Amino acid sequence: MHFLLLLVSLVLGMWSISSNTSFPCPSHCTCHLELKFATCASNNLTNVPTTIPPSIEHLNLSLNHLAFVQHQAFRSTRRLRTLLLNDNQISAISDGAFSPLEALIKLDLSRNRISSLTEGFSLGLGSLLELSLAENQLTRMDGCCFYHMDALQKLNLSHNAIHSIKIRAFGSLSTLRRINLDGNKIYNLSNGVFSMLRNLEELRLKGNSIDHLEVGVFAPLTSLTVLDLAENKLNAVDFKAFLSLHTHSTHIWLGGNPWTCDCDLQRVFRKLHSVQRLLLDDYANLTCAEPEQLRGNALRDVDSQLCIAETVTVLIITVTVVITVVAAIVMAEKKQKKTSKGKHWTEVSEMSCDSQN
């Protein structure tokens, strides 16, 4: 029995050595077989190497000149768990390019030239936990490219040119916990955009062009702990847009927006402060863009003055209206009495004339 086990171990060991020697490490790469790691970074590569040892689990192909990822380009490295393709010139990825990589958990495609992705992009990536597409040229999100990513937890789409996100664009990503959309051109968030993301914990939207928040847009995000809306184009906000966040505790960033400082805005923030689960971490940094006389002033320093001034103005207008109405009523009554008195004397005069006759 022991001899049989020893024989099996020997055969497996010889097969492993044979498989690795049949795929020697490419001359422009460095392979650490004991660590199951290979790096081919910064070697001016224009194609994915085809002779990477199959035992490799971590492959670094960053800082090269790759422009196109072909169909099943990684069929000889099916054990990969980490694949770094950042800082290349990739503009196109063939459908099924990553389909052999069913064990892959991290894929970095940041700082390339990718402008669009198809459903075939996600084929084989059912185990992927982390995906970075930061600093590419994506312009829209319709969700089809994530269709097969059943386990994805971290998605980085920051610093692209995304201007619109379709409803349910992330509908297949129910396991997602973090999404970074900083530095895009998003101007509107419609209800349904974040549906199915009940496990999402971080939503980063800093540096976009969002000027309005629909009531209920954040309602599906029942696990959200971080919401970053700093440096957008919000000048006002509906209190109910945040009240729909039914979470235990959510940290909200709103600094760098062009706020119109009026009493309505003050009321909104006063209400937000009263909701214990909503934490305005950068409230001290909120500044006024309008009206002109308050531009650059911190909202927290002027908000009470705003409402006092507005209350006084409303009070003056109200008192003026009341006085005007009362004066009009008094004048009307005086006029009526005068008319009645004139009519009475006319009737008396007519009666006197009749008696004389």
C-alpha angles and dihedrals in degrees: 000000000000089000090053092051091048091050093050091049090049093050092048091048092050090048091051092049091045093049092049094046091048086059103041118189109272114253092243092053136068117223127195101191094181088058093038088233132131130179126195095164123148096012102121091246116175096184136040108259113249099200102064109138109261092230091067114114101174120049127180116198097156127135096030135114100258110151103170134030109211129215110286091355088161100047091123094053102053093149094064115136098170125036122180115195098153124135098028131115098254112157100159136036120193119232108266094017090137098031095113091056100085091147095051114124102169128041122175117193097155123143098025133116101259112148101170142012133204133212089260089066091077097047110128094010097108092124096047114127102173130036128175122192094158121150098018130120102261113148104182143019120219098158101235093109091063096047098115098039098104097161103038114140106166124043123177115193097153124144099018125120097257110155102166138033119198121229109272090010088146094037094120093052100078091147094055114127104171132030125177117200097158119146100020131120099253111150103171138035112200125200109270096034091110099034115139092024096111091137095053112124103172128039114178118189101154119150101020131121100253110152101167138035119206117223108257097019091121096038096104091056098089094156098046115137100163127042115174115190097153122141098021128121101265113142096166136010138201112240090219091062088071097031088066088068101102097188135130093242132348127186110212128197118198104156122131095037120128097247121194101219108217136132092270091059090047090053091050093053092043088056092046090053089053092059104083096200092058112076117191098203097180101036089123089062098053111116135187122251094176144072096042095232090059098041112136094013120126112255093225090057096052106030096090091046090051094058093042091053092044092047091051091048092049090046093051091048091047093049091047091051092048092049091048092050093046091048090050091050092049092049091048091051092048090050091049092050091048091050091048092049092050091050091050093054091048091054091048092051092050091050091051091052092049093052092051091053 
